[in-house]
């Protein structure tokens, strides 16, 4: 079958950010700065670099700042232009070079699966990517691009897989997997893919007890879905925590025939990933990307060394 190219991306950003209170009392968690840009801009840049041209942010009534960030601010633009601050003017207008951004509100917070379902009318019958803003991928990591290429070759859906300990697996979707031979599957020429990087999912369970962890692989915040997931989400019963779980939805796709959009594969995360939904992961992203910043990275490194760290 000829697979449709993926041009749509969905970014669920309606959560309350309670793990970052009080910082997120009035500021959306996705707008917290990672060095000199809000975290969600990194996600939008990643999507654009992977070839997506349309991004839908699933938002809420308290997240106006996200929409404002990806919009014009004429007074500020005029002030920066008048004062000759061209670099800052280019920085605030950078959103114009990103994928076209739209937003819709989730309404009632009924879980990640419910949030993704809000994209159905916007996406229609097209395949689409889902990027969770709590998972910040290093800008040099082409994970999403590789996932899109795997989907284009194999069809169905593709999820990101992370190697975790059994203890860590209890916080994710634990996956039972079978390795895919790249050459036999027609994936051998995809740049950056190694022989142990692609797997077929046989089963996945959301946040299992430690004695029911399925393997060392867990699903994390990058997905490429066939639109066949929407009818499943529409009728899916609440799962763990009384919420509509995205993991429960794509678990059902595993057994759907390929000609109906079924089948799920996974691509292993090999680059650097930061869990910016966690305070420690957020700090790690700040330090790593701060040290790599071309302007003040060297001075930051010198400061850290002077502190004896």
N, C-alpha and C positions, 0 to 999 in steps of 0.2 A: 504494500500500500504506500502511496505517496503521502507523506506527513505534511501537515500545514506548518509553516514557520511560526514561531512564537514571537509575538510583538507586544503582548499585554503583560503587565506585571501588577500584582496586588500586594499592598503593604498594610497589614493589620496594625493599626496604631490607636486603638480605642481604649486600651487598658488604663487603669488608674495610676499605675506606677507606685503602688503603696510601699514597695521595698526601698524606695528612695525618699520617703517622707523624712523631714519636712521640706526637702528641696523641691519636691514635685507638688507641693500644696497649690501653687499658682502657675507653675511652669510644666508643660508636658514633658514627660521623661525623654521622649524622642528629641526634644529641643535642647537637652543638656549638652554643653559643648564638649567635643573631643578635640582637644587642642584649640583650633580656631574655627571649627565648623560644627553645627549641630549633628548629632549622630545620624539623624534621618537623611541628611544630605549625602553622607557616605553611601547609604543604601541606594539613594537615587542615582548617584554616580556609578555605582557598581552595575545597576540595571542598565543604564545607558551604555556603559562600556561593553556589556554583553550583547548589545544589539536591540534591546527593548525600546520601543518608541512611545509607549503609552503606559502610564502608571496611575493606578487608582489607590488612593489612601483611604482605608476604612477608619473613620475618625469618630469623635464624639462631641457633645456640646461644649466640652471644656477645652477643646484642642484648636481653638482659632489660630493660635500662634503658628501652627504648622502650615495652614493655608497661607497665612500672611508671609511666611518666610519664602514661599515659592511664588511671590507676586511682586509687582512693582511698588516702589515707595517714591513717588515723584519728588516730594519735598526734600528727602534725603539725597536722592540722586542729583537734584539741582545744586544742593549745598556742596556736595563732594566735587561736582564738576566745576563750580565757581571757584572753589579753593584749590583746584588743581590736584586733588587727591585721586588720581586716575586708577591706582592699584586698588584702592578701597572701592571705587565705583565699579571696577570690573568684578571684584569679589562679590558684591551684593547683587550683581546682575548675572552671576554665573548660572543661576537657575535657568536662564534662557537657552543654555546649551544642553540642558538635560532633556530626558524624555518628557513629553507633554504630561502634566500632572493634573489629575482630577481628584475629587474627594466626595465621599458619601458617609453619612453617619450610620453607625451600627444600631443605635437606639438602645434596646435593652441588652446588657452584657451577658450573653448566653453561651460564651465559649468561643474558642478560636475557629471551630468549624462554622459556627453561626456567623462569625465575622466574615469569613471567606465567602460564605453564601451570598452576602450582600453585593458581591461583584457580579452576580449572574446576569443581570440585565445589561451591565456595561460590557462584559466579556462576550456574552452570547454563546455561540457554538464554536468558539475559538479556544485552542490550548492557551494556557497562561502560566506564568511563574508566580510563586508566592515568596516574598522576602520578609522574614521577621526582623524588625529593626533591633531587637535585643541581641541578635547574632550579627556582630560586626566582623566582616571578613576583611583581612588585610587588603589594601588597594592593589597589591601586586598579585593576589591570588585569583586565577581565572576559573574558580569553581563553577560559577553559574554558566559561564560560556561552555564549559565541558558538559554540564548537565543538559544544556539545550542541544548540543550536538548529539549526545547519546539519545535523547528523545527523538530527534529528527531521524536517526537511523533505526531505532527499535520501536518507536511508537509508545503508546501507553503513557505512563507517568514515571517520573524520575525524582528521587528524593536524595538529600544529602545524608551521608552516613559518617558518624564520628566514632573513633575507637575510644571506648570508655571502660572503666572498671565496673565490676558488678554493683558496687555501691553507687556509682554515678548513674548507672543504667536505670535505677529506680526513679530517677527524675525525668526520664525521657521515654520515647517510644522504643522499646527493645525489639530488635529484628532478628528473625531466623533467616539466614541468607545462603545462597549458593553462588560460588564464583562463576563469572562469565569469562570465557576465553575470548580475548579481544579480536584476534584474527578470524576466528570462526564466526563471530557475531558481526563482522564488518566494521569493527571499531579501531582496528590497529593503526590507522593513520591519523587519529585525533591527537593533536598536539597536547602534551602534558599528561596523557593517560598512561598509567603503568599497568602491568599485568595483574596486580592485585587491587585494582581501583574500582572495578565494576562488579556488582553482584545483582542477582535476581532475588527479590524478596519472596519468601514463602509464607511468612506470617509476621505480624507485628502486634505488640501489646503495649498500651499506654501505661507508663509508670507502674511496672509490675513489682510485686514484692521480690526481695533479693533472691529467694529460692525459686523464682519463676522467670528470672532473666534468661533470654533466649540465646544471646551470643555476646561477643565483645563489641558489637556494632549497635549504635542507637541513631535514630533519625533526629536531625536538627534542622534549624530554621531556613532552609532553602528547598523549594519544591517546584517541580514543573508538572502541571496536571493536565490530563485530557479533560475536556468539558463533561465527560461522562460522570465526573464526581458530583456535579450539581444535583442531578436527580437523587443521588444517595444522600447528600446533605439535606435535601428538602424533607425527607421522611425519616432521617436518622433520629433515633431515640437518645435522650441525654445519657452520657456515660459517666466516667469518673468525675467526681465532684459535682454531679448534677448538671454538667455542661455538655454542649454539643462538641464532641472532640474531633478535631481534624484527623487524628491518627485512626480513629474508628472508621472514618469515611474511606480513607485510601486503603485501609486494610481490606475493605470489601472489594476494592478494585482489583486486588490480586487475583481473584477467581473469576473476574469478568472476562469473556472471550476477547482476544486481541482485536477482532474485527468490530467489536463494540466499544473499543477504547480502553480495554482492560490490560492488565499486566503492570507490574511496578518494578523498576530497577533502582539501584542505589549507586551513587558515586561517592567515594570516600574523600573526606576533607583531608587534604595533604598540606595546605597552606596554613597560615596563622589565622586563628579565629578567636574573637574576644566575646565573652558573655557580658555585654554591657547592661543586661538586666540585673546583674549582680554587682554589688559595690566593689568587690575585689576585682572582678573582671573589668569593670569600668576604669578603675585605677590603673590596671595593667595596660589597657588601651591608651590611656593618657600618657603613661611613661614611654611605652614603645613608640607610639607615633610622634610624641614630643621629641624624643631622641633622634628620630629620623627626619625631623622637619629641617628643610634646607637653610632656613634663616636663623633660628635660635637653638637648633639641635646641638651644635657644638658647645655653646655656652651652658646649656642644660646639662650636658654630659660632664663638663668641667665642674659645675656646681655639685653634682652628685659625687664625683670623685673627691672633691674637697671635703665633703661630709663623711668620707670614708665608707661609702656604701658600695 
